[in-house]
C-alpha cells in the first residue's frame, strides 16, 4: 500500500454549514484521499448522537476525507482520538484520555469530539469531523457530566488553531498509515482509555447487560481489534460492546 498523505489539499473557509457538508460535496467531485476542510465558523455543526457543535470562531473545526478498508472503519474514530491525544501532548503533560469511542478528555473535561460519516460513491469514503476547543471560554458551560474545556483554559495562553490542526494532521497521518498496514498497536490505544480497569456506570441499550436497569457499573478491560470495548460485570462475565450499545 502506498503511503497516504494528509493535507496535501486543504480548503479553508470563513463560514460553512459544516465541514462535513463541504466534504460530501467534494466527494461527489472525486476528491483526493487525505483532503482537509477547515472553517472558522459553522452554522450547522454537528457531533455524535445528532448533537449540535457550537463554536465562537476560536476553535479548530475541520474534516479529513479518507478511503479506509471497510474492515477498519469501526476503529477509525478511536484511532483519531488517539492521534488527537498525541498532538495535545505537545502542549499538555498529563491527564489526556480517550473517552471511547469518539471524545478526548483532559482531566475529566471534554476538549474534543469526533464524528465519522461514511459514504459510498465509486469508492468507500469516510469523513472524519473533528472539533477541538482551542481558545474558547467554557467557564459558564460546566453543568454536563463531562464539562467542556479549551486548551487555552488549561495552558493559560492562546495558541494558533492552525498550529494545533497541523500537529493533529501529522499525528493522524502516521497512525492512519500504520493502521492501514496492520502496524497500529491496539494496546497502546487501550492504555489511553478513560476509565480503564475502573468500574464505571454505563447507559446501555444492550439487553444482555441488564434487563431491569439501563444504568449499571462495568469495568473497562481493553479495546478490541475490531473497535469494540471489552468490559466485565460484577460477576466477571466478559462482554464486547459496540458504540451503539453503551454510553460511558
JOFENSUL-V149646 format. One record per pair of residues at least 12 apart in sequence whose C-alpha atoms are under 6 Angstrom apart, sorted by the first residue. I is the first residue (numbers start at 1). GAP is how many residues later the second one is. Records with the same first field share a line. If there is no record, write none. Layout:
I = GAP + GAP
//
This chain:
5 = 29
6 = 28 + 167
7 = 27 + 28 + 29
9 = 26
10 = 25 + 26 + 27
11 = 26
12 = 26 + 27
13 = 26
14 = 25 + 26
15 = 24 + 25 + 26 + 27
16 = 26
17 = 25 + 26 + 27
18 = 24 + 26 + 27
19 = 18 + 43 + 44
33 = 32 + 33
34 = 31 + 32
35 = 29 + 30
36 = 27 + 28
37 = 25 + 26
38 = 23 + 24
39 = 22
40 = 17
41 = 16
47 = 68
48 = 67
58 = 77 + 78
59 = 73 + 74 + 75 + 76
60 = 71 + 72 + 101
61 = 69 + 70
62 = 68
63 = 65 + 66 + 67
64 = 63 + 64
65 = 62
66 = 59 + 60
67 = 57 + 58 + 59
74 = 153
75 = 152
77 = 25
78 = 23 + 24
83 = 88 + 89
84 = 84
87 = 80 + 81
95 = 12
97 = 95 + 96 + 97
98 = 94 + 95 + 96
99 = 95
102 = 12
109 = 37 + 38 + 39 + 40
110 = 36 + 37 + 38 + 39
111 = 21 + 22 + 37 + 38 + 39
112 = 19 + 20
113 = 18
114 = 15 + 16
115 = 13 + 14
116 = 12
133 = 17
134 = 16 + 17 + 18
135 = 15 + 17 + 23
136 = 14
190 = 32 + 33
196 = 24
197 = 22 + 23 + 24
198 = 21
199 = 18 + 19 + 20
200 = 17 + 18
201 = 15 + 16
202 = 13 + 14 + 45 + 46
203 = 12 + 43 + 44
204 = 41 + 42
205 = 40
206 = 39
218 = 14 + 15
219 = 12 + 13
228 = 12 + 13 + 14
229 = 12
//
